[in-house]
Each structure stands twice: as C-alpha cells, then as structure tokens.
Amino acid sequence: MFNIHLIIQSLNSSITIYHYLFIGLILFVIGIIGSMISKNVIKVLIAIEFMLTGININFITFASYCGNDRFDGFTIALFYVGLGAVELAVALYIFYLMFQKKESDNIETYSEL
C-alpha cells in the first residue's frame, strides 16, 4: 500500500519558489497574448483575468517565501481578487450595453470608443 503522507511530503519538498513564479509568469504571458490576438470581447476579459491570476500567484508566493510578517502580499492579492470581480462585472455590463446597440462581439466594430 502507498502511504499518501509520504508522497505528499516528497512532493512538498521538491517544489520551490521558482515553480510558483514560473506558473505565475506563464499565466501572465497567456493573458498578454490572449488579449492581443483575440477579437472577441469576452475572450479579452478572460485573458485579463488570467493576467490578474498570474500577478496574484506571484504576490502570494513572495509573501509566503519571504517571511512577510505584515501580510502585505496577501492583502494585495485579496485586493486584486476584489478588483478583478468589479472589473469583470463593469466590463460585462458595458459590453452588454454595446452589444444591444451593435449586435456584435467583435472588438473591431467598437472602434469609435
């Protein structure tokens, strides 16, 4: 039988700060590329959320590994989660109003903004 605690402990010791930073970087790069090449408004909003998630992972990683006693990284990450929710709600409402007027989800049709 496998001892699950030994497996988790061996995985825990092999994951370093660089692994978390690499995941945050990959998410941020996916967000940048997605926001630049996508023509759909919803896809651009999802790409922006990917970028915010990558930033949050980096803030929490630095707060965890650098001995942050004041919880600055966690506070900023929590602020970014709230900011992302508000940004998504406002952007979706604006898109809904624009979609009612133009009936298209292509970014190029909204060039007068």
C-alpha positions in Angstrom: 0.0 0.0 0.0 1.1 3.5 -0.7 1.4 5.9 2.1 -0.1 9.1 0.8 1.5 11.3 3.5 5.0 10.3 2.3 4.1 11.0 -1.3 2.7 14.5 -0.4 5.8 15.2 1.8 8.1 14.3 -1.1 6.2 16.5 -3.5 6.2 19.3 -1.0 9.9 19.3 -0.5 10.7 19.4 -4.3 8.5 22.4 -5.1 10.4 25.7 -4.8 9.7 29.3 -5.2 10.7 29.2 -8.8 8.0 26.7 -9.7 5.3 29.1 -8.4 6.9 32.1 -10.1 7.1 30.2 -13.3 3.3 29.3 -13.1 2.5 33.0 -12.5 4.7 34.0 -15.4 3.0 31.5 -17.7 -0.4 32.7 -16.7 0.6 36.3 -17.2 2.1 35.6 -20.7 -1.0 33.7 -21.7 -3.1 36.7 -20.7 -1.0 39.1 -22.6 -1.0 37.0 -25.8 -4.7 36.3 -25.4 -5.6 40.0 -25.0 -3.5 41.0 -28.0 -4.7 38.4 -30.6 -8.3 37.9 -29.6 -11.1 39.7 -31.5 -13.8 38.7 -29.1 -14.6 40.9 -26.1 -15.3 38.1 -23.7 -12.0 36.4 -24.6 -10.2 39.6 -23.9 -11.8 39.8 -20.5 -10.9 36.2 -19.7 -7.3 37.0 -20.8 -7.2 40.0 -18.4 -8.4 37.7 -15.6 -5.5 35.3 -16.5 -3.1 38.2 -16.1 -4.6 39.1 -12.7 -4.3 35.5 -11.6 -0.7 35.3 -12.5 0.0 38.5 -10.5 -1.9 37.1 -7.5 0.2 33.9 -7.6 3.4 36.0 -7.6 2.2 38.2 -4.7 1.2 35.2 -2.6 4.4 33.4 -3.4 6.6 36.3 -2.3 4.5 36.8 0.8 4.8 33.1 1.7 8.5 32.5 0.9 10.0 35.9 2.0 8.7 35.8 5.6 6.2 38.6 5.3 5.1 39.4 8.9 2.6 42.1 7.9 0.7 40.1 5.3 1.3 42.7 2.6 1.3 40.2 -0.3 -1.8 38.5 0.9 -3.6 41.9 1.4 -2.7 43.0 -2.1 -3.8 39.6 -3.6 -7.1 39.9 -1.8 -7.5 43.4 -3.2 -6.7 42.2 -6.7 -9.4 39.5 -6.4 -12.0 42.1 -5.5 -10.7 44.4 -8.2 -10.9 41.6 -10.7 -14.5 40.9 -9.8 -15.6 44.5 -10.0 -13.7 44.9 -13.3 -15.4 41.9 -14.8 -18.8 43.0 -13.7 -18.4 46.5 -15.0 -16.9 45.4 -18.3 -19.6 42.8 -18.9 -22.3 45.4 -18.3 -20.6 47.9 -20.7 -20.3 45.1 -23.2 -23.9 44.2 -22.8 -25.0 47.8 -23.5 -22.7 47.9 -26.5 -23.9 44.6 -27.8 -27.5 45.8 -27.6 -26.6 48.7 -29.9 -24.3 47.0 -32.4 -25.2 43.3 -32.0 -21.7 42.1 -32.5 -19.0 40.8 -30.2 -16.1 41.7 -32.4 -13.8 44.3 -31.0 -13.2 46.0 -34.4 -16.9 47.1 -34.6 -16.4 49.2 -31.4 -13.6 51.4 -32.9 -15.3 54.7 -32.0 -14.7 54.1 -28.3 
